[in-house]
Amino acid sequence: MSTRKATHAADFLPGEKNPRQIKPLMHDNAQGMNRETARCGLAGKNTSASPMNTLPGTHPSSRPTTRDAQMLPVFCTGGGVAGALYPCGRADIPYDARYPSRAGTFVKILKRHLLMGLLVGLSTGILGALFGLTDLGTTFERNVGLPWLFKIRGPIAPPADVIVVSIDGRTGDQLGLPSLPRDWPRSIHAQLVDELTRRGASAIVFDMQFDKPKNRRDDDTFIQAVERSDRVTLIELVTGKRQPLTDASGRVTGTVWIENLIKPLPALADAAKGLATFPLPKIDASVYEFWVFKESVGDAPTLPAAALQVHALQAYPEWLALLRQLQFPDMDSLPPSIDKIGKAEKVRDLMHRFRSAFENDPELATRLSTLIEQSPNNAGRRQLLQGLRGLYGGNPHRILNFYGPPGTIQTLPFQAVLRPDAAATAQQPDLHGKTVFVGFSDLYDPGHPDRFYTVFTSDDGIDLSGVEIAATAFGNLLTDRSIQPVSNVQGMTLLVGFSLLIGSLAYFLPAMLGVPLAIALAAAYGAIAQWLFNNGDHWLPLATPLLLQFPLALFLGLIAQYLLERRRGQRISKALGYYVPESVARDLSENRSDPNAFNKVMHGTCLATDMSGFSTISEQLPPDRLAIFLNDYFDTLAQALKRHHVSVTEFRADAIMCAWTSEQPNVAVRMQPILAALDAAEAIDTFRLRHTLLKASLRVGMANGEFYVGNAGGGGHFVYSIVGDTANTASRIEGLNKHVGTRILATQPVIEGLDGLLLRPLGAFQFVGKTEGIPIVEIMAATTRASDSQMRLAAQFAAALALFQSTQWADAAAAFEAIQNEFPDDGPTRFYRTRCQLYLDGTASPDDPRVIRMDAK
């Protein structure tokens, strides 16, 4: 809402300088004007009982007393459509009981206006959210929104640890073999396995079927090569079809879907390190997703998952060490080393054990991730371990994070690996430690088999091959970067919130301001969604809010605003026509005020402090000496604050509210108020030596977040103020000091990531009027100046608080009593010991032991 200047209508009359001067004009032009019309906006304040200052139709002697006077609305312009005036202030107009009061009319209209705006936004939001939950909405986002995100993002670099060895239409000719790979002797694949093994590939994955025997000698050669390599993963084909169900009479009573598993040759399967299926869910002729574990075939790992496990065997010792630290169940039954793991069936059993353990313990993945990041392994090894953690602890059904069009993943022709030219040998890529996928992939023939339409299908019809999709899925698992869609609840919240904002803006603001702002917000939402997709792989709804909800909310908001403004303009124009000339009414309706450039919302830390015992001090000092005392007190505090670069300081009676601001969250900015608080506490201790009337120490509360900094006030008088929930929270925390007996308290976000401080978490407190508990931390001292007793107190208190929060009241009471015996003046210990006693006595019962609900400010 734009800033509007509250102005009496009389201020606009030529030559008039006092609102009371409008009375003659009103008397001359509106003889017989009743009390109803007198309060429509052109109101001055009566100061005498003369006829010129008496409302028409009343007698001076019957003028109401001050006791009967009430505040009534006056109007100002700006922030609306042409021809509209807005209530912006109140004038002291005596109330005449002979005429009905309309003082509550504006409030009712405002409420109705507010509800209508919210209704416009909420209705479109709910419609969009419900649409998003339907199959049609899901398909719309998948077929429109997701391709947008991929195409705007463009290709990205795939992991360097995955390579595709492609078989295309030219491979057979260049090797002197038949054009179709199914007619090749399997000894050629044995040569490829030997060559890839020689060059150090960590895993070799065949996206080819070897289920039927061919030439015995060639088959044996291939089997022996796979056995020697001990790193080959082969594919198992899953076939499925719907079968009819019949009763005893042969009548069809239903159908059932049956899947069959076609394995490679038994000897070949026994020689392989991994066996896996790779079915792809094909939706509307496109591929977007893949399975990690296929539930319909016994929760078997798919080809990318098995390939990752074989690739990650190089880190098996580190993996075991991490699991041992986490007390993994049946740890002793796991293979103790790589050479004890065995072949494909053993690897599959091992993967099932890992998967089951992560499913049974949802927190295992989180704990393991933390442990991996703290491990001394290098970045590459940590990524590999995190990939394993995501493999077993993540969703079994994921959305493919495509790297780009066909050929984006490094692709080597089959013949180039097997028969490299002498001149090209030096240019062969290093395959050491890489996973190689082998399969059919032709980057030039749109008619090649085993191809799938994706968002990156080229204009000439070249699709991604099955082996490239398998390699893409492997890369997603290795880096733990598959696409992450929002949950249904998150999606509904986004859609409702987006429409609520757009619809409300379109309704509340003038079209010249509301439409560009709504477009800017929609563009900002799209930019944020794209940024989250590019940088965090998060998939937010895009097509539904931008293509459906945005135009609908904008249209409904503007239509509703037009109808409202039309009715309101007609009413106001008619009312103004009773009192002022048409030209004056036009000037009133078209006047605009520029927004104050100093008003802004900032991010930073608010610090609140209050002088304890000020009322007692003010009773003991005369006003002049009290002013000197206050000035000295504020100067002492201000100097400490200035030394640490305070941004805004606001004096409020005997209190100070100040802020350190920044455009974005900044660790250095959060450290400054903490140092200032410690410095100010010492300065006030010195101040108390000069002024013995001040008995208590300084109390400080700090909170971090966004708040408004700018002009606040009215009636022509403004102050530069700090306003917002962050400032209010800082003030509440400052008041908490007197309840818990501390000096410097802050919210948890204030101290996050800061070093060099001795901190004491005091638990979460729910203040009066707040709906959530806020974690509070006491800042005891800088670590360089902290005493041994302070450090001991902080450690002992943390242990006692843990007992308290776990509802072990008796143990907690004993622990706090022990602390109090050593530190009898410690306020938080006394506070919590009292709480324990209340809970033990049954005097009080906490709703949540982790949150202390405060009953007083």
C-alpha positions in Angstrom: 0.0 0.0 0.0 1.5 3.4 -1.0 2.3 6.0 1.6 -0.5 8.5 1.7 -0.5 12.0 3.2 -3.4 12.6 5.6 -5.0 15.9 4.6 -8.2 17.6 5.5 -10.2 18.7 2.6 -9.9 22.2 3.8 -6.2 22.2 3.0 -7.0 22.1 -0.7 -9.1 25.2 -0.8 -7.3 28.2 -2.5 -6.2 30.7 0.1 -7.2 28.6 3.0 -4.7 27.9 5.8 -6.8 26.7 8.7 -9.3 23.8 8.4 -11.8 25.9 10.4 -11.9 28.3 7.5 -13.9 25.8 5.5 -16.9 26.4 7.8 -18.1 29.6 6.0 -17.8 27.8 2.7 -19.8 24.8 4.0 -22.4 27.2 5.5 -22.8 29.1 2.3 -22.9 26.2 -0.1 -24.7 23.7 2.1 -27.4 25.4 4.1 -29.4 22.9 6.0 -26.6 20.3 5.8 -27.4 17.7 8.3 -25.0 15.8 10.7 -24.9 12.9 8.2 -23.2 14.9 5.5 -21.0 16.8 7.9 -19.0 13.7 8.7 -18.4 12.6 5.1 -14.9 14.0 5.1 -14.8 17.8 5.1 -14.4 18.2 8.8 -12.6 20.8 10.9 -12.4 21.1 14.7 -14.8 23.5 16.4 -13.2 25.8 18.8 -16.0 28.1 19.7 -19.8 28.2 19.8 -20.1 30.9 17.1 -22.5 30.3 14.3 -19.6 30.0 11.9 -18.2 27.1 13.9 -21.5 25.4 14.6 -22.8 22.6 12.5 -25.8 23.7 10.4 -29.1 22.8 12.1 -27.8 23.1 15.6 -27.8 25.9 18.2 -24.6 27.1 19.9 -26.1 26.5 23.2 -26.8 22.9 22.3 -23.2 22.2 21.2 -22.1 18.9 22.8 -19.4 18.9 25.4 -15.9 17.5 25.0 -17.0 14.4 26.9 -19.4 13.7 24.0 -16.9 14.3 21.2 -15.7 11.3 19.1 -13.1 10.8 16.4 -14.5 10.6 12.9 -12.9 9.7 9.5 -11.3 12.3 7.2 -10.1 11.5 3.7 -6.9 11.5 1.8 -6.0 10.6 -1.8 -3.4 8.4 -3.5 -3.0 4.7 -3.9 -6.3 4.1 -5.7 -8.0 4.6 -9.0 -8.9 8.0 -10.3 -11.9 9.5 -8.6 -11.4 7.7 -5.3 -10.7 9.0 -1.9 -9.5 6.9 1.0 -10.0 7.3 4.8 -6.7 8.2 6.2 -7.2 10.0 9.5 -9.8 11.1 12.1 -11.0 14.6 13.1 -12.5 15.7 16.4 -16.1 16.3 15.5 -18.7 16.5 18.3 -21.2 13.8 18.3 -24.8 14.8 18.1 -27.1 12.0 19.5 -30.0 13.2 17.3 -28.3 11.7 14.2 -27.2 8.0 13.8 -23.5 7.3 14.1 -21.5 5.9 11.1 -18.2 5.6 12.9 -18.1 1.8 12.3 -18.9 2.0 8.6 -15.4 2.4 7.4 -14.2 -0.5 9.5 -16.9 -2.7 8.0 -16.1 -1.7 4.4 -12.4 -2.3 5.1 -13.1 -5.8 6.4 -15.3 -6.5 3.5 -12.6 -5.3 1.1 -9.9 -7.4 2.8 -12.0 -10.5 2.8 -12.9 -10.1 -0.9 -9.2 -9.7 -1.8 -8.3 -12.8 0.1 -11.2 -14.7 -1.4 -10.1 -13.9 -4.9 -6.6 -15.1 -4.3 -7.6 -18.1 -2.1 -10.2 -19.4 -4.6 -7.7 -19.4 -7.5 -5.1 -21.0 -5.2 -7.4 -23.8 -4.1 -8.4 -24.5 -7.7 -4.8 -24.6 -8.8 -3.9 -26.9 -5.9 -6.7 -29.3 -6.6 -5.8 -29.3 -10.2 -2.2 -30.1 -9.3 -3.3 -33.2 -7.4 -5.1 -34.7 -10.3 -3.5 -36.9 -12.9 -4.2 -34.2 -15.5 -2.3 -31.7 -13.3 0.6 -34.1 -12.8 0.8 -34.8 -16.5 0.6 -31.0 -17.3 3.6 -30.3 -15.1 5.6 -33.2 -16.3 4.9 -32.5 -20.0 5.2 -28.7 -19.9 6.8 -27.5 -16.7 9.6 -30.0 -16.4 10.7 -29.7 -20.0 10.8 -25.9 -19.6 13.1 -26.3 -16.6 15.4 -28.6 -18.4 15.6 -26.6 -21.6 16.2 -23.3 -19.8 18.9 -24.9 -17.7 20.4 -26.5 -20.8 23.1 -29.3 -20.8 25.3 -29.7 -17.7 28.5 -31.6 -17.2 28.0 -35.3 -16.4 30.2 -37.0 -13.8 33.6 -37.8 -15.1 33.4 -41.3 -13.7 30.9 -42.6 -16.3 31.6 -43.4 -20.0 29.5 -45.0 -22.7 31.0 -47.5 -25.2 28.6 -47.3 -28.1 27.7 -49.8 -30.8 26.3 -48.1 -33.8 25.5 -48.9 -37.5 29.1 -48.6 -38.5 30.7 -50.8 -35.8 30.1 -54.1 -37.5 31.6 -52.9 -40.9 34.7 -51.4 -39.2 35.4 -54.6 -37.3 34.6 -56.9 -40.2 31.6 -58.3 -38.4 27.8 -58.5 -39.3 25.9 -55.3 -38.9 23.7 -56.6 -36.1 25.4 -57.2 -32.7 23.3 -60.3 -32.1 25.2 -62.0 -34.9 28.6 -61.2 -33.5 30.8 -63.9 -31.8 30.9 -63.3 -28.1 34.7 -63.5 -28.2 34.5 -59.9 -29.4 32.9 -58.9 -26.1 35.6 -60.9 -24.3 38.2 -58.8 -26.0 36.4 -55.6 -25.0 36.2 -56.8 -21.4 39.9 -57.6 -21.3 40.8 -54.2 -22.9 38.6 -52.2 -20.4 40.0 -54.2 -17.5 43.5 -53.6 -18.7 42.8 -49.9 -18.8 41.6 -49.9 -15.2 37.8 -49.5 -15.5 36.2 -50.0 -12.1 33.0 -51.4 -13.4 31.8 -52.7 -16.8 28.1 -52.7 -17.5 26.5 -54.5 -20.5 23.1 -53.2 -21.6 22.8 -56.2 -23.9 21.1 -59.5 -23.6 23.1 -62.8 -23.4 20.4 -65.3 -22.6 20.8 -67.7 -25.5 23.9 -70.0 -26.1 25.9 -69.5 -29.3 29.2 -70.8 -30.3 30.5 -72.8 -27.3 34.1 -71.7 -27.7 33.2 -68.1 -28.1 30.8 -68.3 -25.1 33.5 -69.9 -22.9 36.0 -67.2 -24.0 33.5 -64.5 -22.9 32.7 -66.3 -19.6 36.4 -66.6 -18.8 36.9 -62.9 -19.5 34.0 -61.9 -17.3 35.3 -64.2 -14.5 38.8 -62.7 -14.8 37.6 -59.2 -14.8 35.5 -59.6 -11.6 33.8 -56.2 -12.3 31.2 -57.0 -15.0 27.5 -56.4 -14.5 25.0 -58.0 -16.9 21.3 -57.2 -17.5 18.4 -59.4 -16.8 15.4 -58.9 -19.0 12.0 -58.3 -17.4 9.0 -59.1 -19.5 5.4 -58.5 -18.5 2.0 -59.1 -19.8 -1.6 -59.1 -18.6 -3.1 -62.6 -18.2 -6.8 -63.3 -18.0 -8.2 -65.0 -14.8 -10.9 -67.6 -15.5 -13.3 -69.6 -13.2 -14.0 -73.3 -13.3 -16.3 -72.8 -16.3 -13.7 -71.0 -18.3 -15.4 -67.6 -17.9 -13.0 -64.6 -17.7 -13.4 -63.0 -14.2 -10.5 -60.6 -14.3 -6.9 -60.0 -15.3 -3.5 -60.1 -13.6 -0.2 -58.6 -14.6 2.6 -61.1 -14.6 6.3 -60.3 -14.9 9.0 -62.8 -15.9 12.7 -62.5 -15.4 15.0 -63.7 -18.2 18.5 -64.3 -16.9 21.8 -64.5 -18.9 23.4 -67.9 -19.6 23.8 -69.7 -16.2 27.6 -69.9 -16.5 27.8 -66.3 -17.6 25.6 -65.2 -14.7 27.8 -67.1 -12.2 30.9 -65.4 -13.6 29.4 -61.8 -13.4 29.9 -59.5 -10.5 26.4 -58.0 -10.8 23.1 -59.0 -12.3 20.2 -56.5 -12.5 17.1 -55.5 -14.5 16.5 -52.1 -16.1 12.8 -51.5 -16.9 12.0 -47.9 -17.7 8.6 -46.5 -16.9 7.4 -45.0 -20.2 4.8 -42.3 -19.8 3.1 -40.8 -22.9 5.9 -42.1 -25.1 8.5 -40.3 -22.9 10.9 -41.4 -20.2 11.3 -39.2 -17.1 11.9 -41.7 -14.3 13.8 -44.8 -13.3 13.6 -47.4 -10.6 16.5 -47.9 -8.2 14.9 -51.0 -6.6 12.1 -52.8 -8.5 9.5 -53.9 -6.0 7.7 -56.3 -8.4 10.7 -58.5 -8.8 11.6 -58.9 -5.2 12.9 -55.4 -4.6 15.8 -56.3 -6.8 18.4 -53.6 -7.6 18.2 -52.2 -11.1 21.2 -51.9 -13.5 22.3 -48.4 -12.4 22.1 -49.4 -8.7 24.1 -52.6 -9.2 26.6 -50.8 -11.3 27.1 -48.2 -8.5 27.6 -50.9 -5.9 30.2 -52.7 -8.1 31.9 -49.3 -8.8 31.9 -48.5 -5.1 33.6 -51.7 -4.0 36.8 -49.8 -4.2 35.6 -47.9 -1.1 34.3 -51.0 0.7 36.8 -50.8 3.5 35.8 -47.2 4.3 32.1 -48.1 4.0 32.5 -50.9 6.5 34.4 -48.6 8.9 31.6 -46.0 8.7 28.9 -48.7 9.3 30.9 -50.0 12.2 30.9 -46.6 13.8 27.1 -46.4 13.4 26.7 -49.9 15.1 25.2 -51.4 11.9 23.1 -54.5 12.8 24.8 -57.9 12.3 28.0 -56.2 11.4 30.1 -59.3 12.0 28.2 -61.2 9.3 29.1 -58.7 6.6 32.0 -59.7 4.3 35.2 -58.4 6.0 36.9 -57.5 2.7 36.3 -57.1 -1.0 37.7 -60.5 -2.0 35.2 -62.1 0.4 32.1 -60.6 -1.2 31.8 -63.1 -4.1 29.9 -62.9 -7.3 26.5 -61.5 -8.5 24.2 -63.3 -6.1 26.3 -62.5 -3.1 26.5 -58.8 -4.2 22.7 -58.8 -4.6 22.2 -60.3 -1.1 24.6 -57.7 0.3 22.6 -54.9 -1.4 19.3 -56.3 0.0 20.8 -56.3 3.5 21.9 -52.7 3.2 18.6 -51.6 1.7 16.6 -53.3 4.5 18.7 -51.7 7.2 18.2 -48.2 5.8 14.4 -48.8 5.5 14.2 -50.1 9.0 16.1 -47.1 10.4 15.1 -43.9 8.6 17.6 -41.8 10.6 20.5 -44.0 9.5 21.0 -42.1 6.2 21.2 -38.8 8.0 23.7 -40.0 10.6 25.8 -41.7 7.9 25.9 -38.5 5.8 27.2 -36.5 8.7 29.8 -39.1 9.4 30.9 -39.2 5.8 31.4 -35.4 5.7 33.5 -35.6 8.9 35.6 -38.5 7.6 39.2 -37.8 6.5 38.6 -39.2 3.0 39.2 -37.1 -0.1 36.4 -35.3 -1.9 36.1 -38.1 -4.6 35.9 -40.8 -2.0 33.4 -38.9 0.1 31.2 -38.4 -3.0 31.3 -42.1 -3.7 30.3 -42.9 -0.1 27.5 -40.3 -0.2 26.3 -41.9 -3.4 26.1 -45.3 -1.7 24.3 -43.6 1.2 21.8 -42.1 -1.2 21.4 -45.4 -3.0 20.3 -47.3 0.0 18.6 -44.5 2.0 16.9 -42.7 -0.8 13.6 -43.1 -2.8 13.4 -46.3 -4.8 11.7 -44.4 -7.6 13.4 -41.3 -8.9 13.2 -38.7 -11.7 16.0 -38.6 -14.2 18.3 -35.6 -14.1 19.2 -35.5 -17.8 22.6 -34.1 -18.6 21.8 -33.1 -22.1 21.1 -34.3 -25.6 22.5 -37.6 -27.0 26.3 -37.8 -26.7 26.5 -35.5 -23.6 28.0 -38.3 -21.6 31.4 -39.1 -23.0 30.9 -41.7 -25.7 33.6 -43.9 -27.3 32.8 -46.1 -30.3 33.1 -49.8 -29.6 35.6 -50.2 -32.5 37.7 -47.2 -31.2 38.2 -49.0 -27.9 38.9 -52.4 -29.4 40.9 -51.3 -32.4 42.5 -47.9 -31.7 44.5 -46.3 -34.5 48.1 -45.8 -33.7 47.7 -42.1 -34.2 44.7 -41.9 -31.9 46.1 -44.1 -29.1 47.6 -41.1 -27.3 44.1 -39.4 -27.4 42.3 -42.3 -25.7 40.7 -41.2 -22.5 41.8 -42.5 -19.1 39.4 -45.2 -18.0 41.0 -45.8 -14.7 38.4 -45.9 -11.9 35.6 -45.2 -14.3 32.3 -47.1 -14.9 31.8 -48.1 -18.6 28.4 -48.8 -20.0 28.3 -50.9 -23.2 25.3 -50.9 -25.5 23.6 -49.7 -28.7 23.8 -46.0 -29.2 23.8 -44.3 -32.6 24.2 -40.5 -32.5 23.3 -40.1 -36.2 20.5 -42.5 -37.0 17.1 -41.5 -35.6 15.8 -45.0 -36.4 18.2 -47.0 -34.2 16.7 -49.5 -31.8 16.5 -49.1 -28.0 15.8 -45.4 -28.1 13.5 -43.2 -25.9 12.0 -39.8 -26.3 13.2 -37.3 -23.7 13.2 -33.6 -23.2 16.6 -33.5 -24.9 15.5 -35.4 -28.1 17.2 -33.4 -30.9 15.4 -31.6 -33.7 16.5 -34.2 -36.2 14.8 -37.0 -34.1 17.8 -38.4 -32.4 16.6 -39.9 -29.0 18.6 -41.0 -26.0 19.5 -44.6 -26.2 18.8 -47.1 -23.4 22.4 -47.3 -22.5 22.7 -43.5 -22.2 19.7 -43.4 -19.9 21.3 -46.2 -17.8 24.5 -44.2 -17.6 22.5 -41.1 -16.7 20.7 -42.9 -13.9 24.1 -44.2 -12.7 25.5 -40.6 -12.7 22.4 -39.4 -10.7 23.0 -42.1 -8.1 26.7 -41.5 -8.0 26.3 -37.8 -7.3 23.0 -38.2 -5.4 21.5 -35.6 -7.8 18.3 -36.9 -9.2 15.4 -34.5 -9.6 13.6 -33.8 -6.3 9.9 -33.0 -6.7 8.1 -31.2 -3.9 5.7 -33.2 -1.8 2.0 -32.9 -2.3 1.7 -30.7 0.8 4.5 -28.4 -0.3 3.1 -28.2 -3.8 -0.4 -27.3 -2.6 1.1 -24.7 -0.2 3.1 -23.1 -3.1 0.1 -23.0 -5.4 -2.3 -21.6 -2.8 0.3 -19.0 -1.6 1.2 -18.0 -5.2 -2.5 -17.4 -6.2 -3.3 -15.8 -2.9 -0.5 -13.2 -3.4 -1.2 -12.5 -7.1 -5.0 -12.4 -6.7 -4.8 -10.1 -3.6 -2.3 -7.8 -5.3 -4.5 -7.5 -8.4 -7.5 -6.7 -6.2 -5.9 -4.4 -3.6 -3.5 -2.3 -5.8 -4.3 0.0 -8.8 -3.9 -1.8 -12.1 -0.9 0.4 -13.1 0.9 -0.8 -10.0 -0.7 -4.2 -9.3 -0.3 -5.7 -12.8 3.4 -5.0 -13.2 4.0 -6.1 -9.6 2.1 -9.3 -10.2 4.0 -9.9 -13.4 7.3 -9.2 -11.5 6.3 -11.6 -8.8 5.4 -14.3 -11.3 8.7 -13.8 -13.0 10.5 -13.9 -9.7 8.7 -17.2 -8.8 9.8 -18.6 -12.2 13.3 -17.4 -11.6 13.4 -18.9 -8.2 12.0 -22.2 -9.4 14.6 -22.2 -12.2 17.4 -21.4 -9.8 16.4 -24.1 -7.4 16.2 -26.5 -10.3 19.6 -25.5 -11.7 21.4 -25.4 -8.3 19.6 -27.9 -6.1 17.7 -30.2 -8.6 14.4 -29.2 -6.9 11.3 -29.4 -9.1 8.7 -26.8 -8.1 5.4 -26.5 -9.9 5.9 -24.1 -12.8 3.4 -24.6 -15.6 0.3 -24.6 -13.3 1.1 -21.4 -11.4 2.4 -19.4 -14.5 0.1 -20.6 -17.2 -3.1 -21.3 -15.3 -3.2 -19.6 -11.9 -1.4 -16.4 -12.8 -3.7 -15.3 -15.6 -6.8 -16.5 -13.8 -5.9 -14.8 -10.5 -4.9 -11.6 -12.3 -8.1 -11.5 -14.3 -10.4 -12.2 -11.3 -8.5 -9.7 -9.2 -8.8 -6.9 -11.8 -12.4 -7.6 -12.5 -13.3 -7.6 -8.8 -11.2 -4.4 -8.3 -13.0 -2.7 -11.2 -16.4 -3.5 -9.9 -15.5 -2.3 -6.4 -13.8 0.9 -7.5 -16.7 1.7 -9.8 -19.2 1.5 -7.0 -16.9 3.3 -4.5 -16.0 6.0 -7.0 -19.7 6.7 -7.7 -20.4 6.9 -4.0 -17.5 9.2 -3.2 -18.0 11.4 -6.2 -21.6 11.9 -5.3 -20.7 12.7 -1.7 -17.9 15.2 -2.6 -20.2 16.9 -5.0 -22.3 18.1 -2.0 -19.4 20.0 -0.4 -16.8 21.2 -2.9 -16.6 22.4 -6.5 -16.0 19.8 -9.2 -12.4 21.0 -9.8 -11.5 20.6 -6.1 -13.0 17.2 -6.0 -11.0 16.2 -9.1 -7.8 17.5 -7.5 -8.5 15.5 -4.3 -9.2 12.3 -6.2 -6.1 12.6 -8.5 -3.5 13.6 -5.9 -0.7 11.1 -5.3 2.2 10.9 -2.8 5.6 9.4 -3.6 6.7 6.6 -1.4 9.4 7.4 1.2 12.7 6.2 -0.1 14.0 5.7 3.4 11.5 3.0 4.2 12.8 -0.5 3.6 12.8 -4.0 4.9 16.3 -5.1 6.0 18.0 -8.3 7.2 20.1 -8.2 10.3 20.1 -8.5 14.1 18.0 -6.5 16.6 19.4 -5.7 20.0 17.0 -4.6 22.8 18.1 -3.3 26.2 16.1 -1.8 29.1 17.2 0.0 32.3 16.2 -2.1 35.2 14.7 -0.2 38.1 14.1 3.0 36.2 10.8 3.8 38.0 12.5 3.7 41.4 15.3 5.9 40.1 12.9 8.5 38.6 11.1 8.8 42.0 14.4 9.6 43.7 15.8 12.2 41.3 14.3 15.6 40.3 13.6 15.9 36.5 16.8 17.9 35.7 19.1 15.4 37.4 17.1 12.5 36.0 17.7 13.9 32.5 21.5 14.1 33.2 21.4 10.6 34.6 19.6 9.3 31.5 21.9 11.1 29.1 25.0 9.7 30.8 23.5 6.2 30.7 22.5 6.4 27.1 25.9 7.9 26.1 27.7 5.0 27.8 25.6 2.5 26.0 25.8 4.3 22.6 29.6 4.5 22.7 29.8 0.7 23.2 27.3 0.2 20.3 29.2 2.6 18.0 32.4 0.8 18.5 30.9 -2.2 16.9 29.3 -0.3 14.0 25.6 -0.3 14.9 23.4 0.6 11.9 20.3 2.0 13.6 19.8 3.2 17.2 16.3 4.1 18.5 15.8 5.4 22.0 12.5 4.5 23.6 12.0 6.1 27.0 14.5 4.2 29.3 15.2 1.5 26.6 17.2 1.2 23.5 16.3 -0.7 20.3 19.1 -1.0 17.8 19.9 -3.0 14.7 22.8 -4.2 12.6 21.6 -4.5 9.0 22.8 -6.1 5.8 21.3 -6.8 2.4 21.8 -10.6 2.8 22.5 -12.8 5.9 26.1 -12.2 7.0 28.1 -13.9 9.7 30.3 -10.9 10.4 27.2 -8.7 10.9 25.8 -11.2 13.4 29.1 -11.1 15.4 29.0 -7.3 15.9 26.0 -7.0 18.1 27.2 -9.9 20.3 30.6 -8.1 20.8 28.7 -4.9 21.4 26.5 -6.5 24.1 29.5 -7.9 25.9 31.2 -4.5 25.6 28.1 -2.6 26.8 27.7 -4.9 29.8 31.2 -4.0 31.0 30.5 -0.3 30.3 27.4 -0.3 32.4 29.2 -2.1 35.2 31.6 0.8 35.2 28.7 3.2 34.9 27.2 1.7 38.1 30.4 2.7 40.0 29.6 6.3 39.1 25.9 6.1 39.7 25.1 3.9 42.7 21.3 4.4 42.1 21.5 1.9 39.3 21.6 -1.5 41.1 21.0 -4.1 38.4 23.3 -5.1 35.5 22.5 -4.5 31.9 19.9 -6.8 30.3 20.2 -7.5 26.6 18.0 -9.5 24.1 19.0 -10.2 20.5 17.1 -11.7 17.6 18.0 -12.2 14.0 15.8 -11.9 10.9 14.0 -9.3 8.7 12.5 -6.1 10.0 11.2 -2.8 8.8 13.5 0.3 9.2 11.9 3.7 8.3 9.5 6.3 9.2 6.7 5.5 11.6 4.2 7.8 13.2 1.4 10.0 12.1 -0.2 13.4 12.5 2.7 15.0 10.8 5.2 13.6 13.3 7.4 10.6 12.4 10.3 8.8 13.9 12.9 6.6 12.3 12.0 3.3 13.8 12.7 -0.4 13.8 9.5 -2.3 13.4 8.7 -6.0 13.0 8.5 -9.4 14.7 12.3 -9.5 14.9 12.4 -6.3 17.0 9.5 -7.5 19.1 11.2 -10.8 19.7 14.4 -9.1 20.8 12.4 -7.0 23.3 10.7 -10.2 24.6 14.1 -11.9 25.0 15.4 -8.9 26.9 12.5 -9.2 29.3 13.3 -12.9 29.7 16.5 -12.0 31.5 14.7 -10.9 34.6 12.8 -14.2 34.8 15.9 -16.5 34.3 18.5 -14.2 36.0 20.8 -13.6 33.0 22.3 -10.6 31.3 22.7 -11.4 27.6 20.3 -13.7 25.7 19.9 -14.3 22.0 18.0 -16.6 19.6 19.7 -19.6 18.2 20.0 -18.2 14.6 22.0 -15.2 16.0 24.9 -17.4 17.2 24.9 -20.1 14.5 28.3 -20.4 12.8 30.0 -18.1 15.2 33.2 -19.0 17.0 35.0 -17.6 20.0 32.1 -17.4 22.3 31.2 -19.3 25.5 27.5 -20.1 25.0 24.9 -21.8 27.2 21.7 -23.0 25.5 18.7 -22.4 27.8 16.1 -24.4 25.9 13.1 -23.1 23.9 10.7 -20.4 25.3 7.3 -19.6 24.1 6.5 -15.9 24.8 3.1 -14.5 25.4 1.3 -14.0 22.1 3.7 -16.3 20.2 2.6 -19.7 18.8 6.0 -21.4 18.6 8.9 -21.9 21.0 12.1 -20.0 20.3 15.5 -21.6 21.2 17.3 -19.2 23.5 21.1 -19.1 24.2 22.9 -17.2 26.9 26.1 -15.5 25.7 28.3 -15.9 28.8 31.6 -14.5 27.6 34.2 -14.5 24.9 36.1 -17.7 25.1 39.4 -15.8 25.5 38.0 -14.2 28.6 35.9 -17.0 30.0 36.9 -18.4 33.4 37.2 -22.1 34.2 34.2 -21.9 36.5 32.0 -20.4 33.6 33.1 -23.2 31.4 32.3 -25.8 34.1 29.0 -24.2 34.7 28.0 -24.3 31.0 29.0 -28.0 30.7 27.1 -29.0 33.9 24.0 -27.0 33.0 23.9 -28.7 29.5 23.8 -32.1 31.1 21.1 -31.1 33.6 19.0 -29.4 30.8 19.1 -32.6 28.8 17.6 -34.5 31.7 14.9 -31.8 32.1 14.0 -32.0 28.4 13.7 -35.8 28.6 11.2 -35.4 31.5 13.5 -36.9 34.0 12.3 -34.4 36.6 13.9 -36.0 39.7 17.3 -36.5 38.1 17.1 -33.0 36.6 16.2 -31.5 40.0 19.1 -33.3 41.6 21.5 -32.1 38.8 20.3 -28.5 39.1 20.6 -28.7 42.9 24.2 -29.9 42.6 24.9 -27.0 40.3 23.3 -24.5 42.6 25.3 -25.7 45.5 28.5 -24.8 43.5 27.0 -21.7 41.8 24.3 -20.4 44.2 23.8 -17.1 42.2 23.2 -18.8 38.9 19.8 -17.7 37.7 19.0 -20.3 35.0 19.8 -23.1 37.4 17.5 -21.6 40.0 14.8 -21.2 37.3 14.9 -24.7 36.1 15.2 -26.2 39.6 12.0 -24.4 40.5 10.4 -25.8 37.3 11.4 -29.3 38.2 9.9 -29.0 41.7 6.6 -27.7 40.2 6.5 -30.7 37.9 7.4 -33.2 40.7 4.8 -31.7 43.0 2.1 -31.8 40.3 1.6 -28.1 40.6 2.3 -27.7 36.9 2.4 -30.0 33.9 4.2 -29.0 30.7 2.6 -29.5 27.3 6.1 -30.0 25.8 9.1 -30.3 28.2 11.3 -28.9 25.5 9.4 -25.6 25.5 9.0 -23.3 28.5 5.7 -21.3 28.1 6.0 -17.8 29.6 2.9 -16.4 31.2 4.3 -12.8 31.6 6.3 -10.5 29.4 
